[in-house]
Amino acid sequence: MASLAITLLCISSGRAVGHGHLDQRQQQSVNLDRRMIEPSKQQQPRSNGNFRFLNDITKPYFVESLPDVPFDLGELYSGLVPIDKGNKSKSLFFVFQPTVGQPVDEITIEVNGGPGASSLEGFFQETGRFIWQPGTYAPVVNMYSWVNLTNMIWVDQPVGTGFSTGTPTATTQEETAEDFIKFFKNFQQMFGIKRFKIYIAGQSYAGRYVPYISAAMLDQKDTEYYDLRGALAYNPVIGQFDYVQQQVPAVPFMQRNANIFNLNASFMEDLESLHESCGYEDFIEDYLTFPPSEVQPRRLFNSTGDAHCNVFGMIQTAAQRLNPCFSIYDVTQKCPLLWDVLGYSTDLKYQPKGATIYFDRDDVKKAMHAPNQTWSLGSLVPVYVGGTSGPEEFGDLSANPIEHVLPQVIEATNRVLISHGDYDMALITNGTLLAIQNMTWHGQLGFHSAPSTPIELDLPDFQNAEVYERNGLSSWKNGQGIVGIQHYERGLMWAETFQAGHMQTFYQPRVAYRHLQWLLGRIESL
């Protein structure tokens, strides 16, 4: 995940909801958690001894094994599917893993952000069946894999991302969303998928992808192939990210985490003075209210004209002087950097001698039916080509999601979850809340009550305690405790996550698993 000045990475990375009975919800959590830590019992082929989606058409996509992954992969597919039938010059790359739990007629799509970040990060380090984390010698089984609950597909999109092929020509989200739904229908027809409930998840810049792809599906009015039921966005770009989600909340964020930044008192006083004189303090006081006072004025941060008010950049620069390995994606990160098999580090340059980037290996490409091209976690070319005048200055000329498409998705599904990790500075928790408070859905502006309900992960039923102990998880008897704050109004669930950076499924996988349970309708409260 590059510096925000270069790219915003995903995911990498979710609804009519009420509040169920606590005992029933907790019991369900116990049962689902038990499924997570006994994956070996769920890996048997189905459908009379055959894999559910394996046929003559899908056989060329079947993945027999992956280099250096010492596990039975079960039913796993990957490869390229064209956007337009008969034209392979523009194709999107996917990895498809059917659930290892009970078969379900639903599918969850995960896309990374960037723009141009490969979704293979999510497959290999966050939500896939096994994960190879930075600094580790080999992959391990992921007890929090989303395939425990649902069929999963990770997609490299738009064109120009990861293993996708073709020359980027898009200038808007509408164009890339149209590409995606064409690809997805072609994928479903190959795999014999119809009338599946569809859920879409993503992180960071995918805060734009997810609503636009969701809205494009809804616009098709075709439940045979586009039966969208909900969406989830982690640490998302949904509003005026450079001003509302970065500059405005930067100084209060620094103050709340003063022991992490360790900045000197005089510098902090200068920042606090700028926070006031640049109008950020008044902006928070006026608009981070419940219910909202009014629609917020549109303000974009001008890096030249507003340079003296660039408190976000000042904090980042000062933090990096004290901690050379400081990362806006996780402000708790310290040196030394850990080698990452996907090639990511804070400065995007660290690669030990002799190390290889996993998905750029020839043997891995062959195993995954990938094209013979350089793979990079971040795109090597701009995936939007609309110049630098777009709202996000990434060549993407579309409106911010809060203006139209995100409300459309909430109103159609009543099952949308937006979540933010508190150790993320690339986008800041209160900045995302400010963006929500500037969005109108179901005829009303923002949340009317301030989020306050705790998210607590516990295991009150110990009748299966031996299962946890047998798997070396005896500490789970006490649960994980309070891990965040939740709030639900009019079809939108907000979830603040404690001790999580930009990629929540990486930093807090068990909490993210609970988010998915809610997205899929397995539980009615977090």
ZAGUFI-667020 format. One record per residue (C-alpha): x, y, z. Coordinates in steps of 0.2 Angstrom, whole numbers, padded with zeros to 4 digits, always signed. Each point is the difference from the previous one (the first is absolute). Example, Ala and Ser with C-alpha at 12.3 -4.5 7.8 and 13.67 -1.06 7.14 Angstrom:
BEGIN
+0062-0022+0039 +0006+0017-0003 
//
This chain:
BEGIN
+0000+0000+0000 +0009+0015-0006 +0000+0018+0008 -0017+0008-0003 +0009+0013-0011 +0003-0015-0012 -0015-0011+0002 -0014-0005+0013 +0000-0019+0001 -0015-0009+0002 -0005-0015+0004 +0011-0011+0000 -0014+0001+0012 -0054+0000+0016 -0042+0002+0004 -0021+0004+0005 +0008-0001+0016 -0007+0001+0018 +0007-0007+0016 -0002-0018+0003 +0000-0009+0017 +0017+0001+0008 +0000-0019+0006 -0005-0006-0017 +0013+0011-0009 +0014-0005+0012 -0004-0018-0002 +0001+0002-0019 +0016+0008+0002 +0007-0014+0009 -0006-0013-0013 +0008+0011-0014 +0016+0002+0010 +0001-0018+0002 -0001-0002-0019 +0015+0011-0002 +0012-0010+0010 -0005-0017-0006 +0003+0003-0019 +0006-0018-0003 -0018-0007+0003 -0007+0011-0014 +0012-0004-0014 -0009-0015-0008 -0007+0001-0018 -0018+0003-0002 -0014-0005-0013 +0002-0019+0001 +0019+0001+0001 +0003+0013-0013 +0004+0019+0002 -0015+0010-0002 +0006+0012-0013 +0012-0012-0010 -0006-0004-0018 +0007+0000-0017 +0000+0019-0002 +0007+0004+0017 +0013-0014+0000 +0014+0011-0008 -0002+0012+0015 +0002-0013+0013 +0015+0002+0011 +0008-0017+0005 +0013+0008+0012 +0010+0015+0003 +0019+0001+0002 +0006+0000+0019 -0018-0001+0006 +0000-0017+0009 -0019-0002+0001 -0013-0009-0009 -0008+0014-0009 -0017-0008-0002 -0011+0008-0014 +0010+0015-0006 -0001+0009-0017 +0009+0015-0008 +0004+0008-0017 -0006+0013-0012 -0018+0003-0006 -0003+0013-0014 -0010+0015+0003 -0008-0002-0017 -0003-0017-0006 +0011-0004-0015 +0012+0014+0004 +0014-0007+0011 +0010+0017-0001 -0008+0007+0015 -0003-0013+0014 -0001+0000+0019 +0010-0013+0010 -0010-0009+0014 +0003-0013+0014 -0016-0009+0005 -0001-0011+0016 -0016-0008+0004 -0005-0001+0018 +0008-0014+0011 -0016+0001+0010 -0017-0006-0004 -0004+0005-0019 -0009+0016-0002 -0007+0009-0015 +0008+0016+0003 +0017+0008-0005 +0010+0014+0008 +0011+0010-0012 +0016+0008+0008 +0009+0014-0010 +0015+0009+0006 +0002+0019-0002 +0015+0010-0005 -0006+0005-0013 +0009-0014-0008 +0004-0012+0015 -0001-0018-0003 -0013-0010+0009 +0012-0015+0001 +0005+0009+0016 -0017-0004+0008 +0001-0018-0006 +0018-0003+0006 +0001+0011+0016 -0017+0004+0006 -0016-0010-0003 +0006-0015-0010 +0000-0018+0006 +0019+0001+0004 +0011+0015+0003 +0018+0005-0002 +0003+0014+0011 +0015+0012-0001 +0016-0006+0010 -0006-0018+0000 +0009-0015-0007 -0015-0009-0008 -0019+0002-0002 -0012-0006+0013 -0019-0005+0001 -0010+0015+0003 -0013-0004+0014 -0009+0016-0005 -0002-0003-0018 -0015+0007-0008 -0002-0017-0010 -0006-0008+0017 -0016+0010-0003 -0003+0003-0018 +0006-0002-0018 +0014+0013-0003 +0007+0008-0016 +0014+0012+0000 +0002+0011-0016 +0014+0010-0007 -0009+0015-0007 -0001+0012-0008 +0011-0003-0016 +0018+0003+0004 -0001-0008+0017 +0010-0015+0005 -0002-0014-0013 -0014+0008-0009 +0004+0003-0019 -0004+0015-0011 +0005+0018-0002 -0009+0011+0013 -0012+0013-0009 -0013+0004+0014 -0002+0017+0007 -0015-0004+0012 -0006-0013+0012 -0016-0002-0011 +0012-0007-0014 +0009-0012+0011 -0016-0006+0009 -0007-0004-0017 +0015-0010-0004 -0001-0009+0016 -0018-0005-0001 +0003-0007-0018 +0015-0010+0006 -0010-0006+0015 -0015-0006-0011 +0013-0009-0011 +0008-0008+0015 -0017-0006+0007 -0005-0008-0017 +0016-0010+0000 -0003-0006+0017 -0018-0004-0001 -0005+0013+0013 -0017+0008+0000 -0011+0008+0012 +0014+0001+0013 -0002+0014+0014 +0015+0012-0003 +0010+0010+0012 +0014+0011-0004 +0014+0005+0012 +0016+0011-0002 +0011+0012+0009 +0008+0017-0002 -0002+0006-0018 -0012-0014-0002 -0012+0011+0010 -0003+0007-0017 +0000-0016-0010 -0012-0009+0012 -0014+0012-0001 +0002+0003-0019 +0000-0018-0004 -0014-0003+0012 -0011+0013-0009 +0004-0006-0017 -0006-0017+0005 -0016+0007+0007 -0003+0010-0016 +0000-0016-0010 -0016-0005+0009 +0005-0018-0003 -0001-0012+0016 +0006-0015-0011 +0017+0007+0000 +0001+0016+0010 -0010-0004+0016 +0009+0012+0011 -0003-0002+0019 +0012+0011+0008 +0017+0009+0000 +0015+0003+0012 +0014+0013-0001 +0015+0001+0012 +0009+0017+0003 -0008+0006-0016 +0002+0015-0012 -0018+0005+0000 +0000+0019+0001 +0013+0015-0002 +0014-0011+0007 +0014+0013-0001 -0009+0013+0010 -0014-0009+0010 +0008-0017+0003 +0018+0006+0002 +0004+0018+0004 -0015+0005+0011 +0002-0015+0013 +0019-0001-0001 +0004+0010+0015 -0013-0008+0012 +0006-0017-0006 +0018+0005+0004 -0005+0006+0017 -0010-0016+0004 +0016-0010-0005 +0013+0012+0008 +0009-0014+0008 +0003-0009-0017 +0005+0016-0009 +0011+0006+0014 +0001+0018-0007 +0007+0014+0010 -0011+0012+0009 +0004+0015-0010 -0003-0008-0017 -0017-0007+0007 -0005+0018+0005 +0004+0006-0018 -0011-0014-0007 -0014+0004+0012 +0001+0019-0005 -0001-0005-0018 -0014-0012+0003 -0010+0016+0007 +0006+0013-0012 -0002-0011-0016 -0018-0003+0005 +0001-0018+0004 -0006+0002+0018 -0015+0009-0005 -0004-0012-0014 +0000-0015+0013 -0010+0010+0012 -0013+0005-0013 -0002-0016-0010 +0005-0015+0011 -0017+0001+0009 -0014-0012+0003 -0012+0003-0008 +0010+0011-0013 -0003+0018+0000 +0000+0002-0019 +0009-0005-0017 +0018+0003+0001 +0008+0013-0012 +0011-0008-0013 +0018+0003+0003 +0015-0008-0008 +0017+0001+0006 +0012+0010-0012 +0017-0007+0004 +0008+0016-0007 -0012+0014+0006 -0003-0009+0016 +0017-0006+0004 +0001+0010+0016 -0015-0010+0006 +0007-0017-0004 -0001-0006+0017 -0002-0018-0006 +0017+0001-0010 +0009+0009+0015 -0005-0014+0012 +0005-0014-0012 +0017+0009-0003 +0004+0002+0018 -0006-0018+0004 +0012-0007-0013 +0015+0010+0007 -0003-0008+0017 -0005-0017-0007 +0008-0004-0017 -0012-0014-0002 -0016+0010+0004 -0015-0004-0011 -0016+0010-0002 -0008-0017-0003 +0004-0006+0018 +0007+0014+0011 +0007-0013+0012 +0012-0008-0012 +0018+0000+0005 +0017-0005-0007 +0006-0012-0006 -0011-0003-0015 -0005-0018-0003 +0002-0007-0018 -0016-0003-0008 -0002-0013-0013 -0012+0012-0010 +0014+0013-0001 -0008+0013+0011 +0010+0011+0012 -0002+0018+0006 +0011+0007-0013 -0004-0014-0013 +0018-0004-0003 +0005-0012+0014 +0004-0017-0008 +0013-0011+0008 +0013-0008-0011 -0006-0016-0008 -0018+0003+0005 -0014-0001-0013 -0017+0008-0001 -0012-0015+0001 -0012+0004-0014 +0014+0006-0012 +0007-0018+0000 -0001-0010-0016 -0005-0016+0010 -0014+0010+0009 -0007+0008-0016 +0000-0017-0008 -0009-0008+0014 -0013+0014+0000 -0003+0001-0018 +0006+0018+0000 +0007+0010-0015 +0019+0001-0002 +0001+0018+0006 +0008+0009+0014 -0011-0001+0016 +0001+0014+0012 -0011+0004+0016 -0002+0017-0007 -0004+0004-0018 +0015+0004-0011 -0011+0012-0011 -0014+0012+0005 -0017-0010-0001 -0010+0016-0002 +0006+0012-0014 -0011+0016+0003 +0014+0011+0004 +0003+0008+0018 -0016+0010+0000 -0011-0014+0008 -0007+0001+0018 +0014-0012+0006 +0013+0006-0012 +0003-0018-0006 -0007+0003-0017 -0017-0006+0006 -0013+0013-0004 -0015-0007+0008 -0010+0008+0015 +0004-0005+0018 -0011-0016+0005 -0009+0010+0013 -0008+0011-0013 -0011-0013-0008 +0006-0018-0002 +0003-0005+0018 -0017+0006+0005 -0007-0010-0014 +0008-0016+0006 -0006+0003+0018 -0018+0004-0005 +0000-0016-0011 +0007-0012+0012 -0001+0007+0018 +0016-0010+0003 +0015+0011-0002 +0015+0000+0012 +0013+0014+0001 +0014-0003+0012 +0016+0009+0005 +0016-0006+0009 +0006+0013+0013 +0019-0002-0003 -0003+0005-0019 +0006+0018-0004 -0001-0002-0019 -0018+0003+0003 -0006+0004+0018 -0015-0007+0009 -0008+0017+0004 +0003+0005-0018 -0010-0015-0006 -0014+0004+0013 +0000+0018-0006 -0003-0006-0018 -0014-0011+0006 -0008+0015+0009 +0001+0009-0017 -0010-0014-0009 -0019-0001-0002 -0009-0017-0001 -0017-0005+0003 -0005+0018-0001 +0011+0006+0015 +0017+0007+0002 +0013-0010+0010 -0002-0010+0016 -0012+0008+0013 +0009-0008+0015 +0018-0001+0004 +0008-0017-0001 +0002-0007+0017 -0005-0019+0001 +0015-0011+0003 +0005-0014-0010 +0005-0014+0011 +0007-0017-0005 -0002-0013+0013 -0004-0018+0002 -0013-0003+0014 -0003-0018-0003 +0015-0011+0005 -0008-0017-0004 +0012-0002-0014 +0015+0008+0009 +0010-0016-0004 -0001+0004-0019 +0009+0017+0004 +0013-0008+0011 +0004-0014-0012 +0004+0014-0013 +0011+0010+0012 -0013+0013+0002 -0004-0001+0019 +0001+0019+0002 -0016+0001-0011 -0010-0006+0016 +0001+0018+0005 -0004+0007-0017 +0008+0015-0008 -0010+0013+0009 -0006+0016-0006 +0008+0003-0017 -0010+0015-0007 -0016+0010-0001 -0015-0003-0011 -0015+0010-0006 -0014-0004-0011 -0013+0011-0008 -0011-0001-0016 +0010-0014-0008 +0017+0006+0004 +0012-0009+0013 +0015+0010+0006 +0014-0010+0009 +0015+0009+0008 +0014-0013+0003 +0012+0002+0014 +0019-0005-0003 -0002-0001-0019 +0009+0008-0014 -0005+0003-0018 -0003-0018-0005 -0012-0006+0014 -0001-0018-0006 +0019+0000+0002 +0001+0008+0017 -0016-0006+0008 -0005-0016-0009 -0012-0006+0013 -0009+0016+0001 -0001+0001-0019 -0007-0018+0000 -0014+0007+0011 -0003+0014-0012 -0002-0013-0014 -0013-0010+0011 -0010+0015+0001 +0002+0004-0019 -0007-0017-0004 -0014+0001+0012 +0006-0013+0012 -0001+0012+0015 -0011+0016+0002 +0013+0009+0011 +0019+0001+0001 
//
